Amino acid sequence: MANYITTKWDVIVAGGGPAGFFAAIRCAELNPNLRILIIEKSSQTLGKVLISGGGRCNVTHACFDPAQLISYYPRGGMALRGAFTRFQPLDTVKWFETHGVKLKAEADNRMFPVTDSAKTIADILLFEAKNAGVKVHVGATLQKVEKSPRGGFKLEVRNEANVLPLQTKKLLIATGSDSKTREIVKSLGHSIEEPVPSLFTFNVKDKRIDGLAGVAVENVTLKMDSITQSGAMLITHWGLSGPVALRLSAWGARILFDKKYRSSLTVNWLGDYKLDATLEILQRNKDWHENARKKISAQPAFSQIPIRLWKQLTQFIGDKNWGDISKTEMRKLAEELTAGQFEILGKGQFKEEFVTCGGVNLDEVDFKTMQSRIVEDLFFAGEVLDIDGITGGFNFQSSWTTGWLAGNAMSSS
Ligand SMILES: Cc1cc2nc3c(=O)[nH]c(=O)nc-3n(C[C@H](O)[C@H](O)[C@H](O)COP(=O)(O)OP(=O)(O)OC[C@H]3O[C@@H](n4cnc5c(N)ncnc54)[C@H](O)[C@@H]3O)c2cc1C
């Protein structure tokens, strides 16, 4: 715990999340003489780390090419391009390994601690902060910041009983998606991109997917307005989920917010199949003599579509055999398979990961140092910035990268 007789600090980090801890540790390791304090408004630090990745913490993603890595960020990719050449997932893996935590990559390239426990990640950050001499105070909320005329900042920090006046030479804002802190950031002259949720599932009520919760299709293409995404999809009790739905929700976060989470959605159950190619395959199924007396509903024309889903997508044809399907029915089926029309009726919850898009305008931050271009000695890291990635460890990676860069820059006081 911090000694509150000390009101003067070299570096204060507002926000005891992954970005704040990573920055503080890096800064303290580079310059052990600095007095560094983390203030955290809730009673526990690293709260999101502990619940992340379904309790396993998806720390980063095994994508080690910065040019490719940025394609996973619907917002902030361009700004992160240079930052990732300085600290990228490979550096994250090495950092944790050097500090005694081994990470493993799963088949889809998501990386977790080998312990499969988020606590391993929170524990090592707490341990290294303490080891490096970083002070941490919980239950302390940053509520006001003023630039001092002689340099540095005067802060008002509220704990249970008092408002504490603190002074610091450098200030890092790493408060995540906290709305009140965004007002403080605005009061310092920064502009904020309006925050809206990202990474959610879609509520869809439709008889074609009714009763199919748990059915997965390996490669589906979803299209909403000008946004197209492909990948695995999962049908749930409430609608549509799985990697492709989450990716669409991230890229379409602003559009869907503006539309109040109601939109039409085109589903190609066959991934990238075009209408003509699909019609050809359906025609071959009809022409194949062995099929003539087999029920369409019992004999899927495409192996990638699970039989239960196929039955419901072909329901409009009734009980017909392949030999009896009409040209019009065949065309309608091809359309259903490659461009099925669905309605998104609302936003569902994805429990394993959730982020807010929006935050501090990226043009106002120097991504070599994470220092504000508006206020000297003010720094930003993590989700407070207008950066968000798709699901898969990309959100923590941007916290590690921006935290590490801020830690480097702040160490030189
Ligand atoms: C359920 C869930 C699961 C997730 N799983 C993953 C995952 O597996 N992989 C992944 O990459 N991403 C995941 N994410 C996203 C990831 O947690 C965030 O991107 C990341 O935590 C952002 O880090 P941060 O340090 O910027 O902010 P935060 O983690 O939000 O930390 C900010 C801290 O600042 C504190 N604070 C706020 N305002 C003040 C103030 N005024 N004064 C003092 N303190 C303040 C907050 O209490 C908080 O502790 C998940 C998110 C959720 C909600």
The ligand as an SDF file (V2000), in Angstrom:
LIG
                    3D

 53 58  0  0  0  0  0  0  0  0999 V2000
  -15.2520  -10.5650  -19.5250 C   0  0  0  0  0  0  0  0  0  0  0  0
  -14.0780  -10.0630  -20.3120 C   0  0  0  0  0  0  0  0  0  0  0  0
  -13.1660  -10.9660  -20.8170 C   0  0  0  0  0  0  0  0  0  0  0  0
  -12.0770  -10.5150  -21.5820 C   0  0  0  0  0  0  0  0  0  0  0  0
  -11.1970  -11.4430  -22.0690 N   0  0  0  0  0  0  0  0  0  0  0  0
  -10.1630  -11.0300  -22.8450 C   0  0  0  0  0  0  0  0  0  0  0  0
   -9.2020  -11.9560  -23.3180 C   0  0  0  0  0  0  0  0  0  0  0  0
   -9.2180  -13.1530  -22.9830 O   0  0  0  0  0  0  0  0  0  0  0  0
   -8.2230  -11.4870  -24.1420 N   0  0  0  0  0  0  0  0  0  0  0  0
   -8.1310  -10.1640  -24.4970 C   0  0  0  0  0  0  0  0  0  0  0  0
   -7.2220   -9.8030  -25.2540 O   0  0  0  0  0  0  0  0  0  0  0  0
   -8.9960   -9.2690  -24.0060 N   0  0  0  0  0  0  0  0  0  0  0  0
   -9.9890   -9.6550  -23.1950 C   0  0  0  0  0  0  0  0  0  0  0  0
  -10.8750   -8.7400  -22.6900 N   0  0  0  0  0  0  0  0  0  0  0  0
  -10.6280   -7.3210  -22.9680 C   0  0  0  0  0  0  0  0  0  0  0  0
   -9.5450   -6.8400  -21.9730 C   0  0  0  0  0  0  0  0  0  0  0  0
   -9.9290   -7.2070  -20.6650 O   0  0  0  0  0  0  0  0  0  0  0  0
   -9.3550   -5.3280  -22.0640 C   0  0  0  0  0  0  0  0  0  0  0  0
   -9.0250   -4.9900  -23.3870 O   0  0  0  0  0  0  0  0  0  0  0  0
   -8.2270   -4.8970  -21.1300 C   0  0  0  0  0  0  0  0  0  0  0  0
   -8.5310   -5.2540  -19.7960 O   0  0  0  0  0  0  0  0  0  0  0  0
   -7.9870   -3.3930  -21.1960 C   0  0  0  0  0  0  0  0  0  0  0  0
   -6.9660   -3.1010  -20.2740 O   0  0  0  0  0  0  0  0  0  0  0  0
   -6.8300   -1.6640  -19.6120 P   0  0  0  0  0  0  0  0  0  0  0  0
   -5.7340   -1.7610  -18.6180 O   0  0  0  0  0  0  0  0  0  0  0  0
   -6.7360   -0.6440  -20.6580 O   0  0  0  0  0  0  0  0  0  0  0  0
   -8.2190   -1.3860  -18.8970 O   0  0  0  0  0  0  0  0  0  0  0  0
   -8.9460   -2.1740  -17.7000 P   0  0  0  0  0  0  0  0  0  0  0  0
   -8.5680   -3.5850  -17.6650 O   0  0  0  0  0  0  0  0  0  0  0  0
  -10.3820   -1.8310  -17.8460 O   0  0  0  0  0  0  0  0  0  0  0  0
   -8.3450   -1.4750  -16.4130 O   0  0  0  0  0  0  0  0  0  0  0  0
   -8.6160   -0.1360  -16.0910 C   0  0  0  0  0  0  0  0  0  0  0  0
   -8.6340    0.0100  -14.6040 C   0  0  0  0  0  0  0  0  0  0  0  0
   -8.7730    1.3890  -14.2770 O   0  0  0  0  0  0  0  0  0  0  0  0
   -9.6320    1.5180  -13.1630 C   0  0  0  0  0  0  0  0  0  0  0  0
  -10.1660    2.8840  -13.1740 N   0  0  0  0  0  0  0  0  0  0  0  0
  -11.1100    3.3980  -13.9850 C   0  0  0  0  0  0  0  0  0  0  0  0
  -11.3100    4.7030  -13.7240 N   0  0  0  0  0  0  0  0  0  0  0  0
  -10.4700    5.0270  -12.7190 C   0  0  0  0  0  0  0  0  0  0  0  0
  -10.2060    6.2290  -12.0010 C   0  0  0  0  0  0  0  0  0  0  0  0
  -10.8490    7.3720  -12.2870 N   0  0  0  0  0  0  0  0  0  0  0  0
   -9.2810    6.2130  -11.0190 N   0  0  0  0  0  0  0  0  0  0  0  0
   -8.5920    5.0610  -10.7160 C   0  0  0  0  0  0  0  0  0  0  0  0
   -8.8160    3.8910  -11.3630 N   0  0  0  0  0  0  0  0  0  0  0  0
   -9.7370    3.8690  -12.3660 C   0  0  0  0  0  0  0  0  0  0  0  0
  -10.6630    0.4390  -13.3910 C   0  0  0  0  0  0  0  0  0  0  0  0
  -11.3150    0.0860  -12.1940 O   0  0  0  0  0  0  0  0  0  0  0  0
   -9.8010   -0.6980  -13.9510 C   0  0  0  0  0  0  0  0  0  0  0  0
   -9.3110   -1.5560  -12.9480 O   0  0  0  0  0  0  0  0  0  0  0  0
  -11.9320   -9.1500  -21.8770 C   0  0  0  0  0  0  0  0  0  0  0  0
  -12.8420   -8.2450  -21.3540 C   0  0  0  0  0  0  0  0  0  0  0  0
  -13.8960   -8.6800  -20.5710 C   0  0  0  0  0  0  0  0  0  0  0  0
  -14.8740   -7.6880  -20.0080 C   0  0  0  0  0  0  0  0  0  0  0  0
  1  2  1  0
  2  3  1  0
  2 52  2  0
  3  4  2  0
  4  5  1  0
  4 50  1  0
  5  6  2  0
  6  7  1  0
  6 13  1  0
  7  8  2  0
  7  9  1  0
  9 10  1  0
 10 11  2  0
 10 12  1  0
 12 13  2  0
 13 14  1  0
 14 15  1  0
 14 50  1  0
 15 16  1  0
 16 17  1  0
 16 18  1  0
 18 19  1  0
 18 20  1  0
 20 21  1  0
 20 22  1  0
 22 23  1  0
 23 24  1  0
 24 25  2  0
 24 26  1  0
 24 27  1  0
 27 28  1  0
 28 29  2  0
 28 30  1  0
 28 31  1  0
 31 32  1  0
 32 33  1  0
 33 34  1  0
 33 48  1  0
 34 35  1  0
 35 36  1  0
 35 46  1  0
 36 37  1  0
 36 45  1  0
 37 38  2  0
 38 39  1  0
 39 40  1  0
 39 45  2  0
 40 41  1  0
 40 42  2  0
 42 43  1  0
 43 44  2  0
 44 45  1  0
 46 47  1  0
 46 48  1  0
 48 49  1  0
 50 51  2  0
 51 52  1  0
 52 53  1  0
M  END
$$$$
